[in-house]
Amino acid sequence: MKSNRYYIELSDRFSAKNYLPLPVVLTRAKGVWVWDVEGNRYLDMLSSYSALNQGHCNSYILQVLKKQAARLTLTSRAFHNDQMALFLKKLCTLTGYEKALPMNSGAEAVETAIKVARKWGYYKKGVAKNKAHIIVCKNNFHGRTTTIISFSSELQYRDGFGPFTPGFKLIPYNDPSFLQRALNKNTIAFLVEPIQGEGGVVIPKKGYLKECYKICKKNNILFIADEIQTGLGRTGRLLACDYEGIKPDILILGKALGGGFYPVSAILCDNHIMEVLKPGDHGSTFGGNPLASAIAIASLDVIIKKRLASRAKRLGDWFMKELKRIKSKNIKEVRGRGLLIGVELRRPARTYCEKLMELGILAKETHKFVVRFAPPLIIKRSELAWALPRIKEVLSG
Ligand SMILES: *Cc1c(COP(=O)(O)O)cnc(C)c1O
């Protein structure tokens, strides 16, 4: 049996250093539990940044994957396949949109939304050529492509990667008056996360999204919601936007859409927007492939059949209440919605995550001072209860 150390040294030698993972090497998983190569068991409270809402190695999704993998995996979009249409129909029906466009990673879906919004701006809104701009929020996270980091406010995400894509304007999050002031005749869209997950689980005040949505409607601007992390049950509703009763003009999904098995993302909007795309305008070799589509259908089925959204609400409310009861001078704030919970500390969160690991809990710091707790939504109350005293021990230390 090889040790954690063995693989970490191997990885140090051969992999790029663009991550700083916790020093644990995982080799198998089931549900909410993962095991390292030395046989130690951990509770996964990160869920791969919410890509594992259905839990690790869900047996139903696995069965669908195996069947589809043995039948047809890839056609490219040069030909039709018999899974994609079923996937998109399910996704549209579930979210109430007329059209969907499948991609692979989240960042690709954000790029797709930007392209669709820009083309809509020129062909439908009548913005002068190459003048369109999109308003985004400070402290955002929308992915890592060159265009997306062009509008990041995180210095490290940009440093050394210029020149940047123009056409974006940053405003502070959580105050609609900045949106009102930032817009002009060339504004085509407002791109926003309903909760800033990577930004430290920042929850805007009630009515913020609705007010922004109203401003967008009044000014013929597309409201684009990046629900890659907050969507698909994570916050206690199917979509975090459901809390404010708004339907974004463009909805971006990813992460849990692939059930933890496969990268699947998509954008959704109504036909009057999607119709700006013509054959050849946009594409992806793997986007909408039959294996991805079959997996996505199964992943959505699990979210609905297991009622993961209401489960996230019920257990999240309880777990957050319990976390708030922890008395510790180290804790500045506990905040969250559903099972997307952040504990803001007064000292860098990394050392707390290392200590949690030693006690069998895998969580990750985000934004230096915040520990995020976002377990798979299939988690049981008893499993959260198992974690509580351990979290209390570490956070009080
Ligand atoms: C994870 C994430 C992305 C990027 O998704 P990738 O699959 O890593 O490209 C974009 N937006 C939000 C809100 C995310 O959480």
The ligand as a Gaussian input file, in Angstrom:
#p B3LYP/6-31G(d) Opt

LIG

0 1
 C      -17.350000      26.709000     -10.252000
 C      -17.962000      27.932000     -10.788000
 C      -17.735000      28.368000     -12.109000
 C      -16.748000      27.674000     -13.039000
 O      -17.058000      26.351000     -13.290000
 P      -15.899000      25.383000     -13.864000
 O      -16.619000      24.101000     -14.139000
 O      -14.855000      25.266000     -12.805000
 O      -15.369000      26.032000     -15.088000
 C      -18.412000      29.482000     -12.556000
 N      -19.249000      30.160000     -11.755000
 C      -19.491000      29.784000     -10.476000
 C      -20.453000      30.567000      -9.652000
 C      -18.835000      28.678000      -9.946000
 O      -19.047000      28.333000      -8.675000

